[in-house]
Amino acid sequence: MMEDASTGSDSDYSNSWISWFLSSKGNEYFCEVEEDYILDRFNLTGLNTEVQNYAQALDLITDNLDDDFQEELRGTLDIQARLLYGLIHARWIVTARGLAKMLDKYKKADFGRCPRVLCQGQPLLPVGLTDVPYEKSVKLYCGRCEDIYSPKSSRHGSIDGAYFGTSFPHLLFLVYPALLPPKSGPTEPTRGGIGIVPGAGATVDDQRRRARARDELVEGAEGLGEAINTAAVALRAERYRPRIFGFQVNEVAKLQRWQEAVRDSRHSSSCSVRHTPPVLYIPLIFLSSLFLSETSNTNPKDFLSYHLTDPVKIRAFAE
């Protein structure tokens, strides 16, 4: 199980199941999914095959469960309701309204900040490594260094990554490009406080001291050998690649650059050597032979044999 399954009593559900779920400890990463979105069955297409007791779990989420439901089955149903709400949540946060709600949490740094020193406290975003539930726990993505980190809290670390999906943080930056942090240098103050933490604006002397300490740390690690050298471990680690709905981010740009390079190479070759397949000229030569046979005493067979034996003559004839 990716998260603790704590059941609630009837008094806990006095307001609504969703409000109880969001107020529970460890669920701070989630945002509220609007009831209209949940009641639209089109948005839930395919979830009935992934969740057991789908109908009862949906009734529990929308507070439509019968009062005479067996209390001993409430715990099992609550686990399925959590799974269903998490999968609905993954679909909701990539909509326009869902992105707006998660943006508010991002601005308040509710998901934490990047532990990397050079990222200067850049706020993080939750991301899943797979869209299949019960496989990978949630990770936190930094848009500055484009790397992922594990949550500090064990409660947050047990949340299923499928409840946020693999596309959410990258789609957020795609919809709100002004929030995309710079890869180096100080964080711009015009970003509404995003990424700015106390002590981020260091002086030149502070930067020099940090650089000197970093160099000493690297030299010490080199002397201790490869066993505890994190740089060697990082080289062997698999690099996280941002994806949107399975497609790698910036993959279109790479494809476009390749297409332009191929197009330019073909254009340059066509300008240096004019080459057109001779097979395109054969119908022209054949028609010309028929025309000459009607207007003169030229034999069409002699005309074709004369032109088709020499490619230079074919090209000259077509020009």
C-alpha positions as CSV (number, residue, x, y, z in Angstrom):
1,M,0.0,0.0,0.0
2,M,1.3,3.4,-0.9
3,E,-0.5,5.2,1.9
4,D,-1.9,4.5,5.3
5,A,-5.5,3.4,5.3
6,S,-7.1,5.0,8.3
7,T,-10.8,4.7,8.5
8,G,-13.2,7.3,9.8
9,S,-16.3,7.1,11.8
10,D,-19.7,8.5,10.8
11,S,-19.0,11.7,12.8
12,D,-15.8,12.2,10.7
13,Y,-18.0,12.3,7.6
14,S,-20.5,14.8,9.0
15,N,-19.5,17.5,6.6
16,S,-18.3,15.6,3.5
17,W,-16.0,12.7,2.7
18,I,-13.8,15.0,0.5
19,S,-13.3,17.6,3.3
20,W,-12.5,14.9,5.8
21,F,-10.0,13.3,3.4
22,L,-8.3,16.7,2.6
23,S,-8.0,17.6,6.3
24,S,-6.4,14.2,7.2
25,K,-2.7,14.3,8.0
26,G,-0.5,13.4,5.1
27,N,-3.0,14.5,2.4
28,E,-1.7,18.1,2.2
29,Y,-0.5,17.6,-1.4
30,F,-4.1,17.0,-2.6
31,C,-6.5,19.8,-3.8
32,E,-10.2,19.7,-3.7
33,V,-11.8,18.2,-6.8
34,E,-15.1,19.9,-7.7
35,E,-18.2,17.8,-7.3
36,D,-19.4,18.7,-10.7
37,Y,-16.3,17.2,-12.2
38,I,-16.8,14.0,-10.2
39,L,-20.5,13.6,-11.1
40,D,-19.7,13.9,-14.8
41,R,-19.3,10.2,-15.7
42,F,-17.3,11.1,-18.9
43,N,-14.4,12.3,-16.7
44,L,-14.4,8.9,-14.9
45,T,-14.2,6.8,-18.1
46,G,-12.2,3.6,-17.5
47,L,-11.9,3.9,-13.7
48,N,-14.5,1.3,-13.0
49,T,-12.0,-1.3,-14.2
50,E,-9.3,-0.1,-11.8
51,V,-11.3,0.2,-8.6
52,Q,-13.1,-2.6,-6.8
53,N,-16.6,-1.8,-5.6
54,Y,-16.5,1.2,-7.9
55,A,-20.1,2.2,-7.5
56,Q,-20.1,2.1,-3.7
57,A,-16.7,4.0,-3.6
58,L,-18.1,6.7,-5.8
59,D,-21.2,7.0,-3.6
60,L,-18.9,7.3,-0.6
61,I,-16.9,10.1,-2.2
62,T,-20.1,12.0,-3.2
63,D,-21.8,11.4,0.2
64,N,-24.5,9.3,-1.4
65,L,-23.8,6.0,0.3
66,D,-26.8,4.3,2.0
67,D,-26.9,4.6,5.7
68,D,-27.6,0.8,6.1
69,F,-24.2,0.0,4.5
70,Q,-22.4,-2.7,6.6
71,E,-20.1,-1.0,9.0
72,E,-17.6,-3.9,8.9
73,L,-17.1,-3.2,5.2
74,R,-16.5,0.5,5.7
75,G,-12.7,0.1,6.1
76,T,-12.3,-1.8,2.8
77,L,-14.6,0.6,1.0
78,D,-12.7,3.6,2.4
79,I,-9.4,2.2,0.8
80,Q,-11.1,1.9,-2.5
81,A,-12.6,5.4,-2.2
82,R,-9.1,6.8,-1.5
83,L,-7.8,5.0,-4.7
84,L,-10.7,6.3,-6.7
85,Y,-10.3,9.9,-5.5
86,G,-6.6,9.8,-6.2
87,L,-7.1,8.6,-9.8
88,I,-9.8,11.3,-10.3
89,H,-7.4,13.8,-8.7
90,A,-4.7,13.0,-11.3
91,R,-7.2,13.8,-14.1
92,W,-8.5,16.9,-12.4
93,I,-5.2,18.7,-11.8
94,V,-4.4,18.7,-15.5
95,T,-7.6,20.7,-16.3
96,A,-7.7,24.5,-16.4
97,R,-9.5,24.7,-13.0
98,G,-7.3,22.0,-11.4
99,L,-4.1,23.7,-12.6
100,A,-5.3,27.0,-11.1
101,K,-5.8,25.3,-7.7
102,M,-2.5,23.6,-7.7
103,L,-0.9,26.9,-8.8
104,D,-2.0,28.5,-5.5
105,K,-0.4,25.7,-3.5
106,Y,2.8,26.0,-5.6
107,K,3.0,29.7,-4.9
108,K,2.8,29.0,-1.2
109,A,5.4,26.3,-1.5
110,D,3.1,23.8,0.1
111,F,5.0,21.0,-1.6
112,G,8.4,22.1,-0.2
113,R,11.5,23.6,-1.7
114,C,14.4,22.1,-3.6
115,P,17.2,21.0,-1.3
116,R,19.8,21.8,-3.9
117,V,21.8,24.9,-2.9
118,L,22.1,26.4,-6.4
119,C,18.3,26.2,-6.8
120,Q,18.0,28.9,-4.1
121,G,14.8,27.4,-2.5
122,Q,12.9,26.8,-5.7
123,P,9.4,25.5,-4.9
124,L,8.7,21.9,-5.9
125,L,5.8,20.2,-7.6
126,P,4.5,16.6,-7.0
127,V,4.9,14.2,-9.9
128,G,4.5,10.5,-10.4
129,L,6.9,8.2,-12.1
130,T,4.1,6.1,-13.5
131,D,0.4,6.5,-14.1
132,V,-0.3,3.0,-12.8
133,P,-1.3,2.9,-9.1
134,Y,0.5,0.9,-6.5
135,E,3.9,1.0,-8.3
136,K,5.8,4.2,-7.4
137,S,5.4,6.7,-4.7
138,V,5.1,10.4,-5.3
139,K,8.2,12.5,-6.0
140,L,8.9,16.2,-6.0
141,Y,10.0,17.9,-9.2
142,C,12.2,21.0,-9.4
143,G,11.7,23.1,-12.4
144,R,15.1,24.8,-12.0
145,C,17.4,21.8,-11.9
146,E,14.8,19.5,-13.6
147,D,15.4,16.7,-11.1
148,I,13.2,14.9,-8.7
149,Y,13.4,14.4,-4.9
150,S,11.7,12.3,-2.2
151,P,9.4,14.1,0.2
152,K,10.9,14.7,3.7
153,S,7.8,13.5,5.5
154,S,7.2,9.8,5.6
155,R,3.4,10.5,5.3
156,H,3.9,12.3,2.1
157,G,6.4,9.8,0.9
158,S,3.8,7.0,1.1
159,I,1.4,8.8,-1.3
160,D,0.9,7.0,-4.6
161,G,2.5,8.8,-7.5
162,A,-0.3,7.9,-9.8
163,Y,-2.5,10.3,-7.8
164,F,-0.6,13.2,-9.5
165,G,0.4,11.6,-12.8
166,T,3.5,12.0,-14.9
167,S,2.5,15.1,-16.8
168,F,1.2,17.6,-14.2
169,P,4.3,19.8,-13.4
170,H,5.4,20.0,-17.0
171,L,1.9,20.9,-18.1
172,L,1.7,23.6,-15.4
173,F,4.8,25.3,-16.7
174,L,3.5,24.9,-20.3
175,V,0.2,26.7,-19.4
176,Y,2.0,29.3,-17.2
177,P,5.3,29.9,-19.0
178,A,6.1,33.0,-16.9
179,L,6.5,30.7,-13.8
180,L,9.3,28.7,-15.5
181,P,12.3,29.4,-13.3
182,P,15.7,30.3,-14.8
183,K,18.3,27.5,-15.0
184,S,21.0,29.7,-13.4
185,G,21.4,33.0,-11.7
186,P,19.3,34.6,-9.0
187,T,15.5,34.1,-9.0
188,E,13.7,37.1,-10.5
189,P,11.8,39.1,-7.8
190,T,8.9,39.7,-10.2
191,R,7.7,36.2,-9.7
192,G,5.5,37.0,-6.7
193,G,8.0,35.7,-4.2
194,I,8.3,32.2,-5.8
195,G,11.7,30.8,-5.2
196,I,12.9,33.6,-2.9
197,V,14.0,32.5,0.6
198,P,15.9,34.3,3.3
199,G,19.6,34.5,2.5
200,A,19.1,33.8,-1.2
201,G,20.6,37.2,-2.2
202,A,24.1,36.5,-1.1
203,T,27.0,39.0,-1.5
204,V,30.1,38.4,-3.6
205,D,32.1,37.4,-0.5
206,D,29.4,34.9,0.5
207,Q,29.4,33.4,-3.0
208,R,33.2,33.1,-2.9
209,R,33.1,31.3,0.5
210,R,30.5,28.9,-0.7
211,A,32.5,28.2,-3.9
212,R,35.6,27.6,-1.8
213,A,33.8,25.3,0.6
214,R,32.3,23.4,-2.4
215,D,35.7,22.9,-3.9
216,E,37.1,21.6,-0.7
217,L,34.2,19.2,-0.4
218,V,34.8,17.8,-3.9
219,E,38.6,17.4,-3.2
220,G,37.8,15.6,0.0
221,A,35.4,13.3,-1.8
222,E,38.0,12.5,-4.4
223,G,40.4,11.5,-1.7
224,L,38.0,9.1,-0.1
225,G,37.6,7.0,-3.1
226,E,34.7,6.0,-5.4
227,A,32.8,4.1,-2.7
228,I,31.5,7.3,-1.2
229,N,31.9,9.7,-4.1
230,T,28.4,10.9,-4.9
231,A,29.5,12.2,-8.3
232,A,30.3,8.7,-9.5
233,V,27.0,7.4,-8.2
234,A,25.2,10.2,-10.0
235,L,26.8,9.3,-13.3
236,R,25.4,5.8,-13.1
237,A,22.0,7.0,-12.0
238,E,19.2,7.2,-14.5
239,R,18.4,10.8,-15.4
240,Y,14.8,11.9,-14.9
241,R,13.2,13.0,-18.2
242,P,10.1,15.3,-18.1
243,R,7.2,13.9,-20.1
244,I,3.7,15.2,-21.0
245,F,1.3,12.4,-21.6
246,G,4.2,10.0,-22.4
247,F,5.9,12.4,-24.8
248,Q,9.3,13.8,-23.7
249,V,9.3,17.5,-23.2
250,N,11.3,19.3,-25.9
251,E,11.1,16.2,-28.1
252,V,9.2,18.3,-30.7
253,A,12.1,20.8,-30.8
254,K,14.6,18.1,-31.5
255,L,12.5,16.6,-34.3
256,Q,12.0,20.0,-35.8
257,R,15.8,20.7,-35.8
258,W,16.4,17.3,-37.4
259,Q,13.8,18.0,-40.1
260,E,15.3,21.4,-40.8
261,A,18.8,19.9,-41.1
262,V,17.6,17.3,-43.5
263,R,15.7,19.9,-45.5
264,D,18.7,22.2,-45.7
265,S,21.0,19.3,-46.8
266,R,18.6,18.3,-49.6
267,H,18.2,21.9,-50.7
268,S,22.0,22.4,-50.9
269,S,22.5,19.2,-52.8
270,S,19.7,20.1,-55.3
271,C,21.3,23.5,-55.9
272,S,24.8,22.0,-56.6
273,V,23.6,19.2,-58.8
274,R,20.3,19.4,-60.5
275,H,19.0,15.8,-60.5
276,T,15.6,14.7,-61.5
277,P,14.7,11.0,-61.9
278,P,14.8,10.1,-65.6
279,V,11.7,8.0,-65.3
280,L,9.7,11.3,-65.1
281,Y,10.9,12.2,-68.6
282,I,10.0,8.9,-70.3
283,P,6.3,9.8,-70.7
284,L,7.3,13.1,-72.3
285,I,9.7,11.4,-74.7
286,F,7.1,8.8,-75.6
287,L,4.5,11.5,-76.4
288,S,7.0,13.4,-78.4
289,S,7.8,10.3,-80.5
290,L,4.1,9.8,-81.3
291,F,3.8,13.5,-82.3
292,L,6.8,13.3,-84.6
293,S,5.5,10.1,-86.2
294,E,2.3,11.9,-87.2
295,T,4.0,15.1,-88.5
296,S,7.2,13.6,-90.1
297,N,8.6,10.4,-91.4
298,T,10.5,9.7,-88.2
299,N,10.1,6.2,-86.8
300,P,9.0,6.3,-83.1
301,K,11.2,3.3,-82.3
302,D,14.3,5.0,-83.6
303,F,13.4,8.2,-81.7
304,L,13.0,6.3,-78.4
305,S,16.1,4.2,-78.8
306,Y,18.1,7.3,-79.6
307,H,17.0,9.2,-76.5
308,L,16.6,6.4,-73.9
309,T,20.1,5.1,-74.3
310,D,21.8,8.3,-73.1
311,P,20.6,9.9,-69.8
312,V,22.3,13.2,-70.8
313,K,20.1,13.4,-73.9
314,I,17.1,12.6,-71.7
315,R,17.8,15.5,-69.4
316,A,18.6,17.8,-72.4
317,F,15.3,16.9,-74.0
318,A,13.4,17.6,-70.8
319,E,15.0,21.0,-70.4
